[in-house]
Amino acid sequence: MAPHYLLILLLVFWRKECGSREIDIYAGKYIFVVLKTKAGNVMQPKISLVTIWTDEIERMKEFYNEVLGFKIKNDLGNYVEFENDGVRFAICMREVMYEYSEEFRKQAVGQAFELAFPCGSPGDVDESYFQLIARGAAPIQAPKDMPWNQRTAFFADPDGNIHEIFANL
């Protein structure tokens, strides 16, 4: 079998296995293959890691470990990754990135993101909220039934990032 037929068979198999990719084949003297996602680039539309940037790594590490219960997977001093099912979760000192971009020197203003933690029942939201506050989380909004059919409560971490706990009603 000619080498270009093997290449085409390989590409057809690969397209079948990677269904989210489009394969454009340009034939001529040579075969050129361009691979891209449906969005037009090679980045996958999937979140793999959430990193919270901070200037107070020790306070944040203590909060996420001792108050919220995340076990530390890797502690490099200025970067701490926690055990978490699914998306990787970490905190990192802003200064780590200073040499890469001046943007990391800018102070964050306002609520830029929120982490939402599920509870098993509406009663668990109430119990969890009061436990978190007793352990040092800053209270933002006590448990309340929301119009989107969830019981929700809000609290803040030491940097002031507001997060929620919730359960479906």
Rosetta blueprint (number, residue, H / E / L):
1 M L
2 A L
3 P H
4 H H
5 Y H
6 L H
7 L H
8 I H
9 L H
10 L H
11 L H
12 V H
13 F H
14 W H
15 R H
16 K H
17 E H
18 C L
19 G L
20 S L
21 R E
22 E E
23 I E
24 D E
25 I E
26 Y E
27 A L
28 G L
29 K L
30 Y L
31 I L
32 F E
33 V E
34 V E
35 L E
36 K E
37 T E
38 K L
39 A L
40 G L
41 N L
42 V L
43 M L
44 Q L
45 P L
46 K L
47 I L
48 S L
49 L E
50 V E
51 T E
52 I E
53 W E
54 T E
55 D L
56 E L
57 I H
58 E H
59 R H
60 M H
61 K H
62 E H
63 F H
64 Y H
65 N H
66 E H
67 V H
68 L L
69 G L
70 F L
71 K L
72 I E
73 K E
74 N E
75 D E
76 L L
77 G L
78 N L
79 Y E
80 V E
81 E E
82 F E
83 E L
84 N L
85 D L
86 G L
87 V L
88 R E
89 F E
90 A E
91 I E
92 C E
93 M E
94 R H
95 E H
96 V H
97 M H
98 Y L
99 E L
100 Y L
101 S L
102 E H
103 E H
104 F H
105 R H
106 K L
107 Q L
108 A L
109 V L
110 G L
111 Q L
112 A L
113 F L
114 E L
115 L L
116 A E
117 F E
118 P E
119 C L
120 G L
121 S L
122 P H
123 G H
124 D H
125 V H
126 D H
127 E H
128 S H
129 Y H
130 F H
131 Q H
132 L H
133 I H
134 A H
135 R L
136 G L
137 A L
138 A E
139 P E
140 I E
141 Q E
142 A E
143 P E
144 K E
145 D E
146 M E
147 P L
148 W L
149 N L
150 Q E
151 R E
152 T E
153 A E
154 F E
155 F E
156 A E
157 D L
158 P L
159 D L
160 G L
161 N L
162 I E
163 H E
164 E E
165 I E
166 F E
167 A E
168 N E
169 L L
